[in-house]
Amino acid sequence: MIRIAKESDPKRLAELKEKINDSHYLNVAISSIAHTLTREIVNENEA
């Protein structure tokens, strides 16, 4: 199956590039991902 990429939104890309350089944003994002992964692993082990 071949997926065709959507056209990129230059405004959205600029916003994301700005966020990548914001250390507070990255810390929150990484913490959120770690929390989600930990919760998934714990729930899987309980099942």
C-alpha positions in Angstrom: 0.0 0.0 0.0 1.3 3.4 -0.9 0.6 6.4 1.2 0.6 9.9 -0.4 1.8 12.6 2.1 -0.4 15.5 2.7 0.9 18.9 1.7 2.8 20.5 4.5 1.6 23.6 6.2 4.4 26.2 6.3 2.8 28.0 9.3 2.5 24.8 11.3 6.0 23.7 10.4 7.4 27.1 11.6 5.5 26.7 14.9 6.9 23.2 15.4 10.5 24.3 14.7 10.1 27.1 17.3 8.8 24.6 19.9 11.8 22.2 19.2 14.1 25.0 20.4 12.1 25.6 23.6 13.7 23.5 26.4 10.6 23.8 28.6 8.4 22.5 25.8 10.7 19.6 25.2 10.9 18.7 28.9 7.1 18.7 29.1 6.8 16.6 25.9 9.4 14.1 27.0 7.9 13.7 30.4 4.4 13.2 28.9 5.7 10.5 26.6 7.6 8.8 29.4 4.5 8.9 31.6 2.3 7.4 28.9 4.8 4.6 28.1 5.2 3.8 31.8 1.5 3.6 32.3 1.1 1.3 29.2 3.9 -1.0 30.4 2.4 -1.2 33.9 -1.1 -1.9 32.6 0.3 -4.6 30.2 2.1 -6.3 33.1 -1.1 -6.3 35.2 -3.1 -8.0 32.6 
